[in-house]
Amino acid sequence: MGTDNDFASYTAEYETVQHVRHTVTVPLGADTYDILIGPGILTDLAKDLTSTLAAPRYMIITDSNVADYLGVDLIRLLRQSGARVELLSFTAGEESKNMDTIVELARKMVDLGADRQTAILALGGGVVGDMAGFLASIYMRGIPLVQIPTTLLAQVDSSVGGKTGVDLPEGKNLLGTFYQPVRVYADIGVLATLPRAEIRNGLAEVVKYGMIQGRELFDFLEEKWRDILNLEPDVTGRIVFNSCSIKAGVVSADEREGDLRRILNFGHTVGHAVEAAAHYRIPHGEAVSMGMVVVSRISAAKGLMPQKDLERLCGLLDRLQLPCRIPTGLRAEGLMNLLRHDKKARSGRPHFVLSKGIGQILITDDVSRKELAAAIEASRG
Ligand SMILES: NC(=O)c1ccc[n+]([C@@H]2O[C@H](COP(=O)([O-])OP(=O)(O)OC[C@H]3O[C@@H](n4cnc5c(N)ncnc54)[C@H](O)[C@@H]3O)[C@@H](O)[C@H]2O)c1
């Protein structure tokens, strides 16, 4: 049983712990930027920001949840350091990711007197990052952008690489730009308030990085899965660092989504079909998890991927509380029809990112309907 004394000593000890911090540089010529990763990064943000990007004004763009959790503290920290800063928020959720919200935010910025020197701080998950990034890219033909991702998915994926955008009623992310931030601050500590389901969305992407290029990352996930589920700060920092390093390598070699960047879609083509077939009632991370299993089954059936690697993938997903099986209600025929209409399909033929074993991939459109149907059937249940 703990006593007040125990608690006091624990707290004191905790405060003296120096956590590991990492930096990933995304090398994009004149657009090169750093991603700072680690617990407590936000505490130093005000000082760091004003020395990296001394803008005369900052607009924090965030959503209604993150405004309460973090926005108020961030604005206080920045104002204490003498920065001129305002906070603009919109209702949290994918439903807000549209042009109406963009126009509303832009008009508020005009009202507040934001000019070409004003910088946008995108504080939130992927929805905030995509929208604030899009707005930064078009407001007065482009103003500086800083990404402060607050979900695991945003830290390992959406804040890196410069894709911005909004949805149309006809589909997700149909309007958008490529626009790089000047810096990314990924504070691991902010993930403590994130709902479990959101953590799983991010973990599916982390497993994906392990599958496409990160054999060592995959081994680390297998070894540390318990610490990962508990969001142990240094372990979480390390997986964000490894994930960002892999994504940075891919996007710097292929900034505008040519062939190489397609490897980042591992599990996603089938995952998107699963999400659509389930009318978006299956969360993105779970759908990607199922998608990775389906393409790995195709790979194993083609003799590309060792069977034991398929088993390791399913074992890891299971430990990370991600599904390996597609609900029986989703039929192979329906999923295959959706795949034919995937927006990334070329000439109506979906491309598949297959696996040659953990850490190695292969892009091909050489997957027959029969092979796909068999892999989906084997994954249902
Ligand atoms: N640009 C890219 O390359 C890219 C890549 C992948 C996904 N995306 C986009 O990202 C979006 C999904 O992002 P997401 O999964 O982060 O969703 P999200 O931004 O909707 O965040 C999920 C939920 O978590 C809440 N939240 C955020 N941070 C929190 C915190 N620290 N504590 C408590 N709650 C918090 C949010 O308010 C929201 O309710 C999609 O729109 C997708 O299209 C973009």
The ligand as an ORCA input file, in Angstrom:
! r2SCAN-3c Opt
* xyz 0 1
  N      -1.886     14.261    -44.288
  C      -1.617     12.980    -44.207
  O      -0.578     12.508    -44.694
  C      -2.567     12.076    -43.468
  C      -2.181     10.767    -43.164
  C      -3.063      9.977    -42.435
  C      -4.298     10.491    -42.033
  N      -4.651     11.760    -42.359
  C      -5.930     12.335    -41.920
  O      -5.918     12.379    -40.511
  C      -7.268     12.367    -40.044
  C      -7.370     11.448    -38.861
  O      -6.517     11.926    -37.830
  P      -6.666     11.466    -36.318
  O      -6.810      9.998    -36.278
  O      -5.588     12.121    -35.545
  O      -8.114     12.011    -35.931
  P      -8.631     13.374    -35.246
  O      -7.810     14.512    -35.630
  O     -10.089     13.439    -35.519
  O      -8.405     13.075    -33.702
  C      -9.112     12.016    -33.088
  C      -9.829     12.489    -31.828
  O      -8.877     12.665    -30.785
  C      -9.050     13.947    -30.177
  N      -7.738     14.331    -29.660
  C      -6.677     14.786    -30.363
  N      -5.620     14.902    -29.548
  C      -6.014     14.548    -28.313
  C      -5.362     14.430    -27.052
  N      -4.050     14.656    -26.919
  N      -6.093     14.015    -25.993
  C      -7.403     13.704    -26.126
  N      -8.074     13.771    -27.288
  C      -7.376     14.179    -28.364
  C      -9.608     14.804    -31.268
  O     -10.304     15.908    -30.758
  C     -10.561     13.825    -31.978
  O     -11.770     13.741    -31.291
  C      -8.131     11.960    -41.214
  O      -8.851     13.073    -41.664
  C      -7.136     11.505    -42.265
  O      -7.598     11.753    -43.589
  C      -3.807     12.554    -43.071
*
